[in-house]
Amino acid sequence: MRKVTFLIAGTLLTTLSAAASDNSSQLDGQIIVSAYDFAHIGSKTLTQTEQLATRIFALAKVDAQWTSGSLADVRTLMNDFSATPSGRCAAPLPAVLKVQIFSLAPNGFPLQGLGYSLPCAGQGVQVTIFSDRVEAVSRTTLTSFYRVLAYALAHELGHVLLRSSVHEQSGLMKGIWTKADWQRAAVTVIAFAPQDASFIAGELRVIKARDTEQRPHDTALLQIGTLISKASVNGLARLLKFCKFRPGALEDWYAGVGIFPKTKKIAIS
C-alpha cells in the first residue's frame, strides 16, 4: 500500500500534528487576520475554517479575530519576497495579518504543497493557500475540506507568528503530513508543539504590554479634553508639550470630537 504524504510548505513556503486538550481560558495575546477569498469557497465554509483555526490558536493561548478582506484591495496584496528568513525575523509583526486563498496553484509549485507563507514580509500578504491542493488532500484522506484549509492556514500563520520558516518534528508545525496525520486531524484538534506555543505566547505578551503602555496617554487626553474648549487649543498644546504626551494624540482627540478636521495640524515639537 502506497504511503501518501503532503507538504504544506517549505523554505519560503510552509506546513503541518500532536493533540492537546482545549484549555484556552487565559489568552496571552490577540491576532487579527484578514482573509481574502479569491477562490470563492463561500462564507459558510470560510466560517467553519475560521472557527477551527480559532480553536487551534486558543490552545496556544492566542485569541484569533477574523475579518473578511475586500477583493478590491488586490493592489495592496503584493508578495514581499525581499526579507527571506535565515533565522527569526527582526521586523515586528504587522498589526493585521493578511491571508489569501486562490483557486489554483501555479505551474511549477511543489506538487505536495498546499500553500506558502512569508514570515518576514513587512507589507502585503503573509499567507497564500491554494484551494485545489486543499481539495486534493480532502479527497485523498477523507478529511473535510474546511478542516484541511483550517490547518493549512493555522500552520502558515504559525510561521508568521514564530517569525521563522523552520519546521518541527511534530505538532502543527510539522513539515510533512502523512495520510495518518490528516485522518487524525479529521477527528481531533492538532495543536502547536509546546515550545512553539510558548514562543508565540511570549511574543504576544510583549506586544500586548507595549500597546498597554500607550493607553494611559490617550485616556489622560480624553480627561483633559473634557475640560477645554476650542479657544484653549494653544494652551493645551503647550501643556501636552510640557507633559511629553504622545505627539499627534491631541490632533487625534480633536478630530474625534469634531472640533476641526484631522487635516489641520497642531505642532507639538
C-alpha positions as CSV (number, residue, x, y, z in Angstrom):
1,M,0.0,0.0,0.0
2,R,1.4,3.4,-1.1
3,K,2.2,5.9,1.7
4,V,0.8,9.3,0.9
5,T,2.4,12.4,2.3
6,F,1.5,16.1,1.8
7,L,3.7,19.1,2.2
8,I,2.1,22.3,3.4
9,A,5.2,24.4,2.7
10,G,8.9,24.8,2.7
11,T,11.7,27.4,2.8
12,L,9.8,30.5,1.9
13,L,6.9,28.1,1.7
14,T,5.5,26.1,4.6
15,T,3.0,23.3,6.6
16,L,1.8,21.0,9.5
17,S,0.4,17.1,14.5
18,A,0.1,16.3,18.5
19,A,-3.3,16.5,20.1
20,A,-3.9,18.8,23.0
21,S,-6.8,19.5,25.4
22,D,-8.9,22.6,25.0
23,N,-7.7,24.8,27.7
24,S,-8.0,28.4,26.5
25,S,-9.4,30.3,29.4
26,Q,-6.3,32.5,29.7
27,L,-5.3,34.1,26.4
28,D,-1.9,35.8,26.2
29,G,-2.5,37.9,23.2
30,Q,-4.6,38.6,20.1
31,I,-4.0,38.5,16.4
32,I,-6.2,40.0,13.7
33,V,-6.4,38.1,10.4
34,S,-7.9,39.5,7.2
35,A,-8.9,36.7,4.8
36,Y,-9.3,37.3,1.1
37,D,-11.4,34.5,-0.6
38,F,-10.3,34.8,-4.2
39,A,-11.3,31.1,-4.7
40,H,-14.9,31.9,-3.7
41,I,-15.1,28.9,-1.4
42,G,-18.1,30.6,0.3
43,S,-18.9,32.2,3.6
44,K,-20.2,29.0,5.3
45,T,-17.0,27.1,4.6
46,L,-14.9,30.0,5.5
47,T,-16.7,30.5,8.8
48,Q,-16.2,26.8,9.6
49,T,-12.5,27.1,8.7
50,E,-12.0,30.2,10.9
51,Q,-13.8,28.6,13.8
52,L,-11.5,25.6,13.8
53,A,-8.4,27.8,13.3
54,T,-9.5,29.9,16.2
55,R,-9.7,26.7,18.4
56,I,-6.2,25.8,17.3
57,F,-4.8,29.2,18.2
58,A,-6.7,29.2,21.5
59,L,-4.7,26.1,22.5
60,A,-1.6,28.2,22.2
61,K,-3.4,30.9,24.3
62,V,-3.9,33.2,21.3
63,D,-7.1,35.0,20.6
64,A,-7.6,34.9,16.8
65,Q,-10.0,37.5,15.3
66,W,-11.0,37.2,11.7
67,T,-12.2,39.8,9.2
68,S,-13.2,39.5,5.5
69,G,-10.8,41.3,3.3
70,S,-12.3,43.2,0.3
71,L,-11.4,41.8,-3.1
72,A,-11.0,45.4,-4.2
73,D,-7.8,45.5,-2.1
74,V,-6.0,43.3,-4.6
75,R,-3.4,46.0,-5.4
76,T,-2.2,46.0,-1.8
77,L,-1.7,42.2,-1.7
78,M,1.7,42.0,-3.1
79,N,4.2,39.3,-2.1
80,D,7.2,40.7,-0.3
81,F,10.0,38.2,-1.0
82,S,12.7,40.7,-0.1
83,A,13.0,39.6,3.5
84,T,13.9,35.9,3.4
85,P,14.3,34.5,6.9
86,S,17.7,32.9,7.8
87,G,16.7,32.6,11.4
88,R,14.0,34.6,13.2
89,C,12.7,37.8,11.6
90,A,13.8,41.0,13.2
91,A,10.9,43.1,12.0
92,P,7.8,43.4,14.3
93,L,4.6,41.7,13.4
94,P,2.1,43.6,11.2
95,A,-0.9,44.9,13.0
96,V,-3.2,42.9,10.7
97,L,-2.1,39.6,9.1
98,K,-3.4,39.0,5.6
99,V,-4.2,35.6,4.1
100,Q,-5.4,34.9,0.5
101,I,-7.0,31.8,-0.9
102,F,-6.6,31.2,-4.6
103,S,-8.4,28.5,-6.7
104,L,-5.3,27.0,-8.5
105,A,-1.7,26.5,-7.6
106,P,0.7,28.0,-10.3
107,N,2.6,25.8,-12.7
108,G,5.8,24.6,-11.1
109,F,4.6,24.9,-7.5
110,P,5.6,21.7,-5.5
111,L,3.0,19.0,-6.1
112,Q,2.5,18.3,-2.4
113,G,2.4,21.9,-1.4
114,L,-0.9,23.4,-0.1
115,G,0.4,27.0,0.1
116,Y,3.2,29.1,1.5
117,S,3.9,31.9,4.0
118,L,6.2,34.9,4.0
119,P,7.1,35.1,7.8
120,C,9.2,38.3,7.4
121,A,7.1,40.2,5.0
122,G,6.8,43.8,6.1
123,Q,3.9,44.6,3.7
124,G,1.4,42.9,1.5
125,V,0.1,39.4,2.2
126,Q,1.7,37.0,4.6
127,V,0.0,33.7,3.7
128,T,-1.3,32.2,0.4
129,I,-3.3,28.9,0.2
130,F,-4.4,27.1,-3.0
131,S,-7.9,25.5,-2.7
132,D,-7.2,22.9,-5.4
133,R,-4.4,21.5,-3.3
134,V,-6.7,21.6,-0.2
135,E,-9.4,19.7,-2.2
136,A,-6.9,17.1,-3.3
137,V,-5.9,16.4,0.4
138,S,-9.5,16.3,1.4
139,R,-10.5,13.9,-1.3
140,T,-7.5,11.6,-0.7
141,T,-7.6,11.4,3.0
142,L,-11.4,11.8,3.5
143,T,-10.8,14.8,5.7
144,S,-13.3,17.6,5.5
145,F,-12.3,20.5,3.1
146,Y,-12.7,23.1,5.8
147,R,-10.5,21.2,8.3
148,V,-7.7,20.8,5.8
149,L,-8.0,24.5,5.0
150,A,-8.0,25.5,8.7
151,Y,-4.8,23.5,9.4
152,A,-3.1,24.9,6.3
153,L,-4.0,28.5,7.4
154,A,-3.0,27.9,11.1
155,H,0.3,26.3,10.0
156,E,1.3,29.1,7.7
157,L,0.2,31.8,10.2
158,G,2.2,29.9,12.7
159,H,5.3,30.6,10.7
160,V,4.5,34.3,10.7
161,L,3.9,34.3,14.5
162,L,7.1,32.3,15.1
163,R,8.9,34.7,12.7
164,S,10.6,31.7,11.1
165,S,10.2,29.2,8.2
166,V,11.6,26.3,10.4
167,H,9.5,23.2,10.8
168,E,9.1,20.8,13.8
169,Q,9.1,17.0,14.0
170,S,5.6,17.0,15.5
171,G,2.7,19.3,16.2
172,L,1.0,21.8,14.0
173,M,4.4,23.0,12.6
174,K,5.4,19.5,11.3
175,G,6.7,19.9,7.8
176,I,5.2,16.9,6.0
177,W,1.9,15.3,7.0
178,T,1.1,11.7,6.2
179,K,-2.3,10.3,5.4
180,A,-2.5,9.1,9.0
181,D,-1.8,12.7,10.2
182,W,-4.7,14.0,8.2
183,Q,-7.0,11.3,9.3
184,R,-6.2,12.2,12.9
185,A,-6.8,15.8,12.1
186,A,-10.3,14.8,10.8
187,V,-11.4,13.8,14.3
188,T,-9.3,15.8,16.7
189,V,-7.5,19.2,17.1
190,I,-3.8,19.2,16.2
191,A,-2.0,21.8,18.3
192,F,1.3,23.7,18.2
193,A,4.2,21.9,19.9
194,P,4.7,23.2,23.5
195,Q,7.8,25.1,22.6
196,D,6.2,26.9,19.7
197,A,3.1,27.8,21.7
198,S,5.4,29.1,24.4
199,F,7.3,31.3,22.0
200,I,4.2,32.7,20.4
201,A,2.6,33.5,23.7
202,G,5.7,35.3,24.9
203,E,5.9,37.4,21.7
204,L,2.2,38.4,22.0
205,R,2.6,39.3,25.7
206,V,5.4,41.7,24.8
207,I,3.2,43.3,22.1
208,K,0.3,43.5,24.5
209,A,2.4,45.1,27.2
210,R,3.8,47.6,24.7
211,D,0.3,48.5,23.5
212,T,-1.0,48.9,27.0
213,E,1.7,51.5,27.8
214,Q,0.2,53.8,25.2
215,R,-3.3,53.7,26.6
216,P,-2.8,56.0,29.7
217,H,-1.7,58.7,27.3
218,D,-4.9,58.5,25.3
219,T,-7.1,58.3,28.5
220,A,-5.4,61.3,30.0
221,L,-6.1,63.3,26.8
222,L,-9.8,62.5,27.0
223,Q,-9.9,63.6,30.6
224,I,-8.1,66.9,29.8
225,G,-10.2,67.4,26.7
226,T,-13.5,67.4,28.6
227,L,-12.3,70.5,30.5
228,I,-11.2,72.6,27.5
229,S,-12.8,74.4,24.6
230,K,-11.7,75.2,21.1
231,A,-10.3,78.5,22.3
232,S,-7.8,76.8,24.5
233,V,-6.1,74.7,21.9
234,N,-2.8,76.5,22.1
235,G,-2.8,76.3,25.8
236,L,-3.4,72.6,25.8
237,A,-0.7,72.1,23.2
238,R,1.8,73.8,25.5
239,L,0.6,71.6,28.4
240,L,1.0,68.4,26.4
241,K,4.4,69.5,25.3
242,F,5.4,70.0,28.9
243,C,3.9,66.6,29.9
244,K,5.6,64.9,26.9
245,F,2.4,63.1,25.8
246,R,2.4,61.2,22.5
247,P,2.9,63.5,19.5
248,G,-0.2,63.7,17.4
249,A,-2.6,62.5,20.1
250,L,-4.0,66.0,20.6
251,E,-4.9,66.2,16.9
252,D,-6.5,62.7,17.0
253,W,-8.6,63.7,20.0
254,Y,-9.9,66.9,18.4
255,A,-10.6,65.2,15.2
256,G,-12.6,62.5,17.1
257,V,-14.9,65.0,18.8
258,G,-15.3,67.0,15.6
259,I,-13.8,70.4,16.7
260,F,-11.9,70.6,13.5
261,P,-10.9,68.2,10.6
262,K,-7.9,65.9,11.2
263,T,-6.2,67.6,8.3
264,K,-5.5,70.6,10.5
265,K,-2.1,70.3,12.1
266,I,-1.1,71.2,15.7
267,A,2.7,71.4,16.2
268,I,3.9,69.8,19.4
269,S,7.6,69.7,18.8
